[in-house]
Amino acid sequence: MNSDKRAEREQHRAWLRECIARCRAEVARYEKAVERRPNTYRPRLAEAQHTLGKFYWWRHTPASYRTALRLFTQALRNYDSYRGRRDLTLNRLTLMSDLQQLSLRLDDDRAEEVLLGLLSAYESMAAAAPLVYGEDVASTLWQLGNLHADARRFGEAERMYLRALDKHAEFDGEDPHRYRPATAQCRRSLGRLYEEMHDDARAEEAYLASAAILRELCEDPFERCNHLRSLARTLVLLADLCERRGACGEAARYRTEAEALEAVVLGIAEEAYAASKLETEQREVRETAELVGIYWEQNASSARDCFSFLLDERTIPSRPEKQMLFSYRYQDGGG
């Protein structure tokens, strides 16, 4: 088994080397072509730099992360300097999203530089289209808050979290199930920060606000699966806080509720997984309206969905969570 894994890893490395060599040649070719016809070849150069950067990223070494950052930055500059007629908005947004994810792999100084640059770009875009890009502004502010909290720069972390919450307040009501989970997560992160600052009163207030949002979201039977585990995580933090203060009764109540929610989530996941094993033909979940398989993402770049599947009446007739896409989400320790 170990020899098979080593062979598989070596095969993957060889594939990466081949891809990197091919993309480097493509970048070099477009760099020469840009000198002659910039409006024709600059977008292609940016796309090639973005692709090459992703291949370096997938090497997963500190040096390769720095190379990916350099290539992503060059690609973004090429998109920004393009003066042709092509609409490159989607290309640019995809690149900015990758930059935001890459920042999680960088040292604090580089990560902060990247996030501040992205924040400035998103704020400029949000000035023209607040409901389109306001979410990106809030997400970047929250990520900066996490970065400062990890570096124990508590004052700056609090400022970023509060700015993120102010931004969320501008658009939360537009689509609660899309936007308010991030608001609850930011409240929870703020609570953890206040705990680090030994301000238990404000920590409890932030946790309770997070729990209130998640309880409200869980009232919708078709959406509650996506919020149950996040609510359980918040309740565990509340229980830990109450225990530290000596409020054992409250702590026990919160912990019991959290354990019950975790059991519900696990039960739904197990039922859906068992039902999927009955299907002989496995297809992508997005291609059909019934449960036919599971999409498993083991190598996600961040703590996002681990697997997703669709539930219908045939699969779980006894539950209200049916005819919906169920995503089982795992949260990391960052809140």
N, C-alpha and C positions, 0 to 999 in steps of 0.2 A: 504493500500500500504506500509506504514512504517513497519507494522508488518511482511508483506511478505519479505521485504528487510532484516529485522533483522533475520528472520528465515533462509533466504538464506545465510547471513553472518555467522551465527552460524553453519550451515551445512558445509560451506567452512572451517571454523576453525576446526571442528571435523574431516573433511577429511584430513586436513594438519597434525593434531595430529596423526592420524592413519598412514599416510605415513611416518612421521618423526620417529615414534616408530619402524615401520618395517625396515626402512633404517638404523637406529642406530643399530638394531640387526644384520643386514647384514654387516655393517662396523665392528662390534665387531667380528663377525665370521671370516671375511677375515683377520683381524689383527692377529688373532691366527694362521690362516692357512699360512700366509706369513712367519712366523718363521720356518715352516717346508719346504715349497716349494716356495721360493720367486719369481722365474721366472714364476711360474704358477699363483700365486694369487696376485702379486703386481698390475698388470693392473686392475684386478677385484676390488681390494681395492680402487684404484684411481677412477674408474668409480662410485663405491658406495659412496665415499666421495663427488664426484662432484654432484651426484644426491641428496644426503642429503643436501648439501650446497644450492642447488636450492630451496628445500622445505623450508629451513629456510629463504632464500631470500624472498620468497612469503609471509612470515608473515609481511613484511614491517614495521619493527620496528628497531630503531638503534641497539639494542642488537642482533637482528636476522641478521642484515647486518654484524656485527662483527663476529658472529658465521659462517656465510656463507664464509666470507673472510678466516677465519682460516681453514675451510674444503677445500676450493678451493686451498689454499696454500699447504696444506698437499697433496692433490691430484696431484698437479703439481710436487711436490718433488718426489712422487712415480713414476710418469711417467718418470721423468728425471733420476731416479736411476735404471730403468728397464734395464736389460741386455739380455733379451730373443730375440726371432726371430720375434715376432709380430711387424708389422708396426703400431705404435701408433700415427703417425703424425696427423691424422685427429682428434683423441680424444684430443690430446694436444692443437691443434689450437682452437677447440671448447671451451675448458676450458679457454684458454687465452682470447678468445673473451668475454666469460662471466665475467671474471675478469675485463676486460676493462669496461664493462657495469656496473658492481657492483661498480667500483670506483666512479661513478657519485653519488652514495648514501652515500659515506663515508665522514668523515670529511677531511679537506684539507691535513693534515699531512699523514693520512693513504692513501688517494687517490694518493698523490704524490709518496709515497713509492711503491704502486702497479704499477703505470704508469712507473716509472723509471725502475722497475724490468722487466716489459713487454718490454720497449724500448730496454733494453740490450739484451733480448732474441730475439726480432725481428731483431735487427741489426746483431746478430750472424747468424741468418738464412738467412738474406738478403745478407750477404757476400758470401754465397754459391749460392744463387738463387735470384739475385736482382729483376728480373721482377716478381717473385712470391710473395716476402715478402716486397718489397719496399713500397707498398701501406700501409701495416701495420705499417711500421716505420713512414711514413708521418702522418698517422692518429693519432698515439700515440703522436707524437710531437705536432700536432695541439691541441690535448686534454690537453696536459701539458700547452700549451700556454693559453688555456681557463682557466685552473685552476689558473695559475699565474695572469692572468688579473683580475679574480674575487677577488683575494687576494690583488689586487693593487700592485703587484710586476711587474711593467711595463717593466723594463729592461729585466727580465728573460722571460716575456711573448713575447716580441719582438724577443728575440733570438730564442725561440722555433718556433714561426711562420715563421721566416726567414729560419730556418733549414728545416722546413716542406716544404716550397716552393722550396728550393734547391733540396730536395729529389723528389718532384713532377716533377721537370724539367728533371729528369733522365728517367722517363717512360711515361710522359704525351702523347707523340706522338704515343705510341703503340696502344692506343684505346681511342681516345679523349672523346667519350660519356661515357666511364666508369670512366676515371680518372680526366678529366678536371673540372667536377662539383665540386669536392673536392678542386681543386686549386682555383676556383672562391670563394668558401666558405671561404677558408683560407685568400684570399685577402680581403674579406669583414670583417673578424674578425680582420685582421691587421688594416683596416681602422677604425673600432670602437675603437681599442686600441689607435691609434693616436689621435682620437677625445678626448679620456679620458686624453691624454697627452697634449691636447690643441695645437696640431700640425695639423692645418686644411689643410695645403698644402699637406702634406704627406697622410692625411686621404682621401682627394679628389682623389689623385693619385691612392691609393689602391682601392677605390670604382670604379673608371673609369676602372681600369684594370679588376676588377671582372665583371663589366657590359660588357666589350668588349668580354671576354671569353664566357659569357652566350649568348650574341647576336649571336656570331659565332655558338654556339651549336644550337640555335633556328632556324638557317637557314635550318636545316634538318627537313622537314615536318613530318617525322615519329618519331622524337625524341623530337620535340619542347615542347610537353606537359609536359615533365619531367623537363623542365628548365624555363618555363614561370614564375612560382611563385617566384623562386629564383631570377630571373632578376627583377621582380617587387619589391621584398624586397630591393635589392641593390639600385634601383632607388628612393625608399622612403627615404633611408638613405642619398642619394645624395641631394634630395630635402630638407631634414631637415638641412643638412650642409649649403646649399646655402641660405636658409632662415636666418639662424643664422648670415651669413656673410652679409646679406642685398641684395643678388643677387636674387631678387624676380622673375624676368623673367625666369631665369634658373630653379629656384625651381618649378615654375608653370609648366614648360615644362616637367620636370622629373616626377612630381606628376601626371600630366594628362596621361602620358605614362604608369605609374605604374597602375593607376586605369583601364585603357583600358586592360592591360594584365590580371589583376585580373578578369575582366568581362569575358574575353575569357576563362580562366581556369574554372571559375564557370559555364559558359554556357556548356562547354564540359562535365563537371561532371554531371550537371543536365540532359543533354540529355542521357548520358549513364545510369544514375540511372533510369530514366523514362523508357528506353528501357528494362532494366532488370526486371521491374515490369510486363512486358508483358509475361515473360516466366513462365510457370506453374511448370517446374521442375528446382530446384536449385541444382547446382553441383559446385564443386571446379573449379575455373577459370583455373587452370593449367591442368585440365583434357580434355580440349576441345579447339578448335580453333575459337569458336564463343562466343559472349557475352551471358552468361547464368546465371550470378549471380555476387554478390559482396562479396568479402572477407573483413570483417570489423575487425580491430584490435583496440579495445578500450583501452586495458591495455598494450600497448607497453611499453617496458622498457625505451625507449628514444623517442625523437621527430622524428619518422620515418614515414613510410607510414601509413596513416589512413585507406585507402581502395584502392583496386586495382581491375581493371576489364579490359576485353579485348574488343577492338573496331573492328568492321568489316564493310564491305560495306553496309550490311543490316541495321546496326544500325545507321550509320551517313554517308549516301552516299554523302552529300554535302561538307564533310570536307576532307582535305588531311590526317588527322590523323586517318588512318584506318588500319586494320590488324596489330594491335600492342597492347602490354600491356600498359595500361595507369595507372600510379601511381600518386595519388594526394598527394603531400608531404606537410607537415606542418613543418616549421622551428621554433625553440624556440628563445628566446631572446639572446642566446649565439652566434649568428652569423650563 
